[in-house]
Amino acid sequence: MFSFDRRDFGPDFTFGVATAAYQIEGGQGHGRGPSIWDTFSATPGNVHNGDTGLHACNHYELWPADLDLIRDGGFDAYRFSFAWPRLIPQGTGAINIEGVDFYDRLIDGMLERGIKPYATLYHWDLPSTLQDRGGWMNRDIAHWFADYATLIAQKFGDRLAATATINEPWCVAFLSHFLGVHAPGYRDLRATARAMHHVLFAHGQAIDALRAEGTKNLGIVLNLEKSEPMTQSADDIAACNFGDAAFNRWYLDGLFKGRYPKEMTEWLAPYLPENYQADMEVVSRPLDWLGINYYTRGLYRASNVPGMPVEQVKGPLELTDIGWEIYPQGLSDLLVRVSNDYTKIPLYVTENGMAEVEGEDDPRRVKYYDDHLKAVLAAREAGADVRGYFAWSLLDNYEWAEGYNKRFGLVHVDYETQQRTPKASYRSFQGLLHNTR
């Protein structure tokens, strides 16, 4: 059990759980079009064990039981994502009515159970036909995405408690176009520079489209790290500053200051879209809230690799099963930094959790959540306006390039039988959220 009471967070604090469509839905018939993760995972060597999201957790059919788990756990909200190729199979054009009907049932099911729907428009499953046209490298994606946002607003907007445009634009752009770890798997600096700008330009266009349809409570979800130098040498401090610019400040500065950090624009100068500065007013459209996904820190030193200014190194802290350092203080530091340096709009921790090898008993995960929720309390005490916390994830699921090898869930999933079994971490949240002391 946790070492604090729900009332320590105040009466209006939102506790939720989070998932993503490709990671849990399955249901890849029913009119759904192919996504870049279907082809990326089908390519040998890209994903652990060749795993794909073909069946995942079969949430497409088992969603009523999954919503019951959220309700019974005492959670206020469910952060889910729409699958673009399920709603518009070719990315643009004809709408898949079966997809609309599925999300109608899902959202109505949340409301019937007293669960607030927190929606994300894009959690990485780009329709393959749009990748054929350049995907995030093509400026036209801003218009394709705005049209998709309009559909979401028209079909579902009046039932959504909050709507985020894009989940983790760093992953959409840098991880997927420079490091090549996620779909579409590029390792190309020009592709990276274009994707880094276009993902934020598309976000701004989608904000305009959603607002034009009357959708309220709009935001975006950034994954942020606590960037730190390996040593206090001048070279390592400079490396940390560059790493922070690439991981954090490109997105924070773009969204809230209408400009990109100089370290990055100088590095990417030959590759950025022509006259990108003219788009910055759209990039920095006002938001109602900001989501922050936090898992670990980035530890940096100067790099000897040609063309790569910095290198991330392993630190000495305790690791999760995926190899990420456990560093709760970093969450407090980030929340306070964003609040002090960037914006006073409400902040939400939209993902936080750990991969762990276990069955129903997961004491390290219980401690992880306990420590990170204390970090949220510390940030609030320091003045950060943090309004909610979403645990990642409700279910063990398809963990992208890690396949089914890593388990983040509060609820264990047997992928052969699709049996759901709540873990001790789920019971800890259940005790916290049902406890009025």
C-alpha distance (Angstrom), angle and dihedral (degrees) to the residues before:
residue distance angle dihedral
M1 . . .
F2 3.78 . .
S3 3.78 123.5 .
F4 3.81 97.9 -127.8
D5 3.78 139.9 51.4
R6 3.79 128.8 -108.5
R7 3.79 89.1 -121.6
D8 3.81 89.0 65.0
F9 3.81 85.9 76.2
G10 3.80 95.9 51.3
P11 3.81 130.3 -113.2
D12 3.82 97.4 -76.4
F13 3.81 99.7 49.5
T14 3.83 113.1 120.1
F15 3.80 120.3 -135.8
G16 3.78 115.7 -167.4
V17 3.76 147.6 151.1
A18 3.80 127.8 -124.7
T19 3.80 138.1 -145.9
A20 3.82 137.9 160.5
A21 3.79 129.0 -128.5
Y22 3.80 100.7 -121.6
Q23 3.79 92.0 44.8
I24 3.81 96.5 56.4
E25 3.81 114.4 10.4
G26 3.79 107.7 76.0
G27 3.80 104.2 170.3
Q28 3.77 93.0 123.0
G29 3.76 95.1 170.5
H30 3.77 121.8 58.1
G31 3.80 93.7 93.0
R32 3.80 96.0 -55.5
G33 3.79 115.2 147.7
P34 3.81 125.4 -137.6
S35 3.80 120.6 -85.8
I36 3.78 132.9 -154.7
W37 3.80 88.9 -103.6
D38 3.79 91.4 59.4
T39 3.79 91.3 58.2
F40 3.81 96.2 35.6
S41 3.80 91.9 53.0
A42 3.81 91.3 44.9
T43 3.82 90.1 58.4
P44 3.83 111.0 92.9
G45 3.78 114.5 -111.3
N46 3.80 98.2 20.4
V47 3.81 100.1 93.4
H48 3.78 132.0 34.5
N49 3.80 110.9 -93.2
G50 3.82 90.2 -5.9
D51 3.81 89.2 -80.4
T52 3.81 118.3 171.9
G53 3.78 136.0 -171.8
L54 3.80 93.0 -115.3
H55 3.80 93.2 120.5
A56 3.82 103.2 1.9
C57 3.84 107.0 159.8
N58 3.82 94.5 -27.4
H59 3.80 88.5 -122.8
Y60 3.81 86.2 156.0
E61 3.80 88.2 75.5
L62 3.81 102.1 19.8
W63 3.81 98.2 49.4
P64 3.85 94.7 115.1
A65 3.81 91.6 60.1
D66 3.81 90.9 44.4
L67 3.80 91.5 52.5
D68 3.79 88.4 49.0
L69 3.81 88.1 56.4
I70 3.80 90.2 53.4
R71 3.80 92.2 48.1
D72 3.80 94.4 44.5
G73 3.79 90.3 48.9
G74 3.78 89.1 60.2
F75 3.80 95.0 -117.9
D76 3.79 118.4 157.3
A77 3.80 98.3 -152.5
Y78 3.78 145.3 22.3
R79 3.79 120.3 -144.6
F80 3.81 106.5 -155.1
S81 3.79 134.7 158.0
F82 3.76 133.6 -128.8
A83 3.80 116.1 -127.4
W84 3.81 107.1 -127.5
P85 3.85 93.1 -156.0
R86 3.81 91.0 50.6
L87 3.80 91.3 56.4
I88 3.83 100.2 34.4
P89 3.83 106.2 18.6
Q90 3.82 95.0 -166.6
G91 3.79 93.5 39.6
T92 3.79 91.6 -114.3
G93 3.78 131.9 38.2
A94 3.78 125.6 20.3
I95 3.81 119.1 48.8
N96 3.81 122.1 -135.4
I97 3.80 105.4 -129.7
E98 3.81 92.0 -164.2
G99 3.80 87.9 59.4
V100 3.80 92.3 49.6
D101 3.80 89.6 49.0
F102 3.82 91.5 51.2
Y103 3.80 93.6 54.5
D104 3.80 90.6 43.1
R105 3.80 88.8 57.5
L106 3.79 92.6 44.0
I107 3.81 95.7 49.8
D108 3.79 93.5 43.0
G109 3.81 88.0 49.1
M110 3.79 90.2 55.8
L111 3.78 92.7 49.1
E112 3.81 92.0 47.9
R113 3.81 88.6 55.8
G114 3.80 95.0 45.8
I115 3.82 93.3 -108.0
K116 3.81 119.0 141.9
P117 3.84 113.0 -130.1
Y118 3.82 112.3 -129.9
A119 3.79 104.9 -175.1
T120 3.80 132.8 -161.8
L121 3.80 117.4 -161.7
Y122 3.80 97.3 -158.1
H123 3.79 127.0 29.4
W124 3.82 98.8 162.2
D125 3.83 103.9 -75.8
L126 3.82 99.1 118.9
P127 3.82 114.0 -178.5
S128 3.80 107.9 -102.7
T129 3.79 92.8 -129.6
L130 3.79 89.6 62.4
Q131 3.79 90.6 50.6
D132 3.81 86.5 54.7
R133 3.81 85.8 60.0
G134 3.79 93.7 50.4
G135 3.80 101.3 -81.9
W136 3.78 113.5 -147.8
M137 3.81 90.2 -4.1
N138 3.81 90.3 67.3
R139 3.80 117.1 80.0
D140 3.81 89.1 -146.1
I141 3.79 88.7 73.5
A142 3.81 87.6 81.8
H143 3.81 89.3 65.2
W144 3.81 93.9 42.1
F145 3.79 89.6 51.2
A146 3.81 92.9 46.7
D147 3.81 90.1 53.4
Y148 3.80 89.6 50.1
A149 3.82 89.6 49.2
T150 3.80 89.6 52.2
L151 3.80 89.9 55.2
I152 3.81 91.1 50.8
A153 3.80 90.8 49.5
Q154 3.79 93.9 48.7
K155 3.81 96.2 45.6
F156 3.78 103.1 35.1
G157 3.81 111.8 2.7
D158 3.80 97.9 104.3
R159 3.81 91.2 57.3
L160 3.81 99.1 47.6
A161 3.80 120.4 99.8
A162 3.81 91.2 -159.3
T163 3.79 136.1 -3.6
A164 3.80 128.9 -153.0
T165 3.77 120.6 -165.9
I166 3.82 102.7 -151.8
N167 3.78 135.6 9.3
E168 3.80 115.9 -135.7
P169 3.81 105.0 -19.3
W170 3.84 89.5 -167.0
C171 3.80 88.0 65.1
V172 3.80 92.7 43.8
A173 3.81 91.2 52.6
F174 3.81 115.3 20.1
L175 3.80 103.6 26.0
S176 3.79 91.3 44.7
H177 3.82 102.6 37.7
F178 3.82 104.3 29.4
L179 3.80 105.7 27.4
G180 3.81 93.5 29.8
V181 3.80 93.4 -145.4
H182 3.82 96.0 126.2
A183 3.78 134.2 37.8
P184 2.98 129.8 -37.0
G185 3.81 84.0 28.7
Y186 3.80 102.2 -147.3
R187 3.79 124.5 160.7
D188 3.77 99.8 -167.2
L189 3.80 129.0 121.5
R190 3.80 95.8 -149.0
A191 3.79 90.9 50.6
T192 3.81 89.0 48.3
A193 3.80 95.2 51.2
R194 3.77 92.2 50.0
A195 3.78 94.3 45.4
M196 3.82 91.5 48.2
H197 3.79 90.9 57.2
H198 3.79 99.9 35.0
V199 3.81 93.7 52.2
L200 3.81 90.2 59.1
F201 3.80 93.6 40.2
A202 3.82 88.8 52.4
H203 3.79 89.4 49.0
G204 3.81 90.7 55.3
Q205 3.79 92.5 47.4
A206 3.80 89.6 50.4
I207 3.81 91.2 50.7
D208 3.81 88.4 54.9
A209 3.80 91.5 47.8
L210 3.81 94.0 48.8
R211 3.79 93.0 47.3
A212 3.80 91.2 48.3
E213 3.81 87.7 59.3
G214 3.80 93.3 47.7
T215 3.81 98.3 -107.1
K216 3.79 110.8 157.1
N217 3.81 137.0 -151.8
L218 3.80 100.6 34.0
G219 3.79 129.2 -177.5
I220 3.79 147.4 140.4
V221 3.80 131.6 -119.8
L222 3.82 119.4 -128.0
N223 3.77 126.5 -172.2
L224 3.79 106.3 -139.2
E225 3.78 132.0 -176.1
K226 3.79 132.2 -159.9
S227 3.81 99.6 -114.2
E228 3.81 114.0 -150.9
P229 3.83 134.4 169.4
M230 3.80 118.5 -114.0
T231 3.82 89.1 -131.9
Q232 3.78 135.3 1.7
S233 3.80 92.2 -105.2
A234 3.81 116.0 128.5
D235 3.81 91.2 -116.5
D236 3.80 93.9 52.6
I237 3.79 92.6 45.1
A238 3.81 89.2 52.2
A239 3.80 89.5 48.2
C240 3.79 90.2 51.4
N241 3.78 90.5 50.8
F242 3.81 90.6 53.1
G243 3.80 91.8 46.7
D244 3.78 90.2 50.4
A245 3.81 90.1 50.3
A246 3.80 92.3 51.4
F247 3.79 97.9 42.9
N248 3.80 104.3 30.9
R249 3.79 116.8 7.2
W250 3.81 98.7 49.7
Y251 3.80 87.9 66.1
L252 3.81 100.3 31.9
D253 3.82 94.1 45.4
G254 3.79 92.1 44.3
L255 3.79 94.5 49.6
F256 3.79 99.8 39.8
K257 3.81 105.7 23.6
G258 3.78 101.3 32.4
R259 3.81 93.6 -126.2
Y260 3.78 140.2 80.3
P261 3.83 124.6 -119.3
K262 3.78 114.9 -89.6
E263 3.81 93.0 -127.7
M264 3.80 89.6 63.0
T265 3.80 100.7 39.4
E266 3.81 89.7 52.4
W267 3.82 92.2 49.0
L268 3.81 93.4 45.5
A269 3.81 97.3 35.5
P270 3.84 97.3 117.1
Y271 3.81 92.1 48.8
L272 3.79 108.0 39.9
P273 3.83 118.0 107.4
E274 3.77 113.6 -89.4
N275 3.81 113.3 -94.4
Y276 3.81 92.2 1.6
Q277 3.80 88.5 155.6
A278 3.80 89.5 74.4
D279 3.82 88.6 66.0
M280 3.79 96.4 55.7
E281 3.79 95.1 93.0
V282 3.80 87.9 60.4
V283 3.82 92.7 43.0
S284 3.81 90.5 55.0
R285 3.80 99.5 48.2
P286 3.83 111.2 152.5
L287 3.80 114.8 -90.9
D288 3.79 132.8 -155.2
W289 3.81 95.7 -144.0
L290 3.80 142.2 -5.3
G291 3.78 126.4 -133.7
I292 3.79 119.6 -149.1
N293 3.79 122.8 -163.0
Y294 3.79 112.0 -161.0
Y295 3.78 131.1 -178.0
T296 3.81 111.0 143.8
R297 3.78 148.2 -24.8
G298 3.80 132.2 -85.9
L299 3.81 115.6 -127.4
Y300 3.82 112.8 -161.0
R301 3.76 141.5 -165.3
A302 3.77 133.6 169.4
S303 3.80 113.5 -80.5
N304 3.79 130.0 -129.9
V305 3.81 91.6 -163.9
P306 3.82 111.1 110.4
G307 3.81 111.7 -112.7
M308 3.80 93.9 10.9
P309 3.80 110.5 96.9
V310 3.81 97.3 -165.7
E311 3.77 143.1 22.3
Q312 3.79 129.2 -146.4
V313 3.79 115.2 -136.8
K314 3.77 135.1 -164.4
G315 3.77 116.1 -100.0
P316 3.83 130.6 -147.8
L317 3.81 98.7 -110.7
E318 3.80 126.6 112.1
L319 3.81 111.4 -79.8
T320 3.79 134.7 -138.7
D321 3.80 119.3 -131.2
I322 3.80 90.0 -91.8
G323 3.81 90.3 55.7
W324 3.81 100.1 -105.2
E325 3.79 120.5 139.0
I326 3.79 116.5 -113.2
Y327 3.81 105.4 -125.7
P328 3.82 115.4 156.8
Q329 3.80 93.2 171.9
G330 3.79 87.9 66.5
L331 3.79 90.6 64.0
S332 3.80 92.4 53.9
D333 3.78 91.1 46.4
L334 3.81 93.1 50.6
L335 3.79 95.3 47.4
V336 3.79 91.8 50.0
R337 3.81 92.1 44.4
V338 3.80 93.7 51.9
S339 3.79 91.0 46.3
N340 3.81 94.2 48.0
D341 3.81 100.4 37.8
Y342 3.80 106.6 29.5
T343 3.77 121.4 18.5
K344 3.77 146.6 -7.0
I345 3.81 94.8 -149.8
P346 3.82 115.5 117.9
L347 3.80 115.4 -76.7
Y348 3.80 126.4 -146.4
V349 3.78 128.1 -168.1
T350 3.79 93.8 -134.4
E351 3.82 96.8 179.2
N352 3.78 133.2 19.0
G353 3.77 128.2 146.2
M354 3.79 146.6 105.0
A355 3.77 140.6 -110.5
E356 3.79 111.2 -121.7
V357 3.80 136.3 171.4
E358 3.78 107.4 -127.1
G359 3.77 147.0 104.9
E360 3.76 120.9 -127.9
D361 3.81 93.4 -35.1
D362 3.82 113.7 74.1
P363 3.82 108.6 159.7
R364 3.80 94.2 161.0
R365 3.79 90.1 56.4
V366 3.79 91.2 49.4
K367 3.81 89.3 53.6
Y368 3.82 90.7 45.1
Y369 3.79 91.6 56.0
D370 3.79 92.2 42.4
D371 3.80 91.7 53.6
H372 3.81 95.1 44.4
L373 3.79 93.7 47.4
K374 3.80 87.3 52.2
A375 3.81 86.3 52.4
V376 3.81 88.9 55.2
L377 3.79 90.2 51.3
A378 3.81 89.8 50.1
A379 3.81 91.1 51.2
R380 3.79 91.1 50.1
E381 3.78 90.4 50.0
A382 3.82 87.8 52.1
G383 3.79 90.4 55.5
A384 3.80 105.0 -93.2
D385 3.81 111.3 141.3
V386 3.81 97.6 -132.2
R387 3.79 110.3 170.2
G388 3.80 103.9 175.7
Y389 3.79 150.3 6.5
F390 3.82 128.1 -145.0
A391 3.80 119.6 -165.3
W392 3.80 117.5 -138.4
S393 2.86 109.4 -109.7
L394 3.78 140.3 13.7
L395 3.80 91.8 -171.4
D396 3.76 139.0 23.8
N397 3.79 100.6 -105.5
Y398 3.79 149.9 158.4
E399 3.79 102.4 -47.7
W400 3.82 97.9 -158.8
A401 3.82 112.2 -118.7
E402 3.81 89.2 6.4
G403 3.81 90.2 60.8
Y404 3.79 112.7 -163.0
N405 3.80 91.6 -29.6
K406 3.82 96.9 98.4
R407 3.79 125.0 56.1
F408 3.81 121.8 -154.2
G409 3.80 98.8 160.1
L410 3.78 132.4 125.3
V411 3.79 82.6 -152.9
H412 3.80 122.4 51.6
V413 3.81 115.8 -129.0
D414 3.80 123.0 -156.7
Y415 3.79 98.9 -150.9
E416 3.81 92.8 -158.1
T417 3.81 96.4 54.2
Q418 3.85 99.7 17.8
Q419 3.80 87.8 -130.2
R420 3.81 112.3 162.8
T421 3.81 118.3 -146.3
P422 3.82 121.0 179.7
K423 3.80 114.6 -128.4
A424 3.79 129.2 -143.8
S425 3.82 88.7 -95.4
Y426 3.81 89.8 58.8
R427 3.80 89.6 49.3
S428 3.80 89.9 50.2
F429 3.79 91.3 55.5
Q430 3.78 89.5 44.1
G431 3.80 90.3 54.0
L432 3.80 92.0 46.9
L433 3.78 96.1 46.6
H434 3.80 96.8 44.1
N435 3.80 93.5 42.2
T436 3.79 116.5 99.4
R437 3.81 93.4 164.8
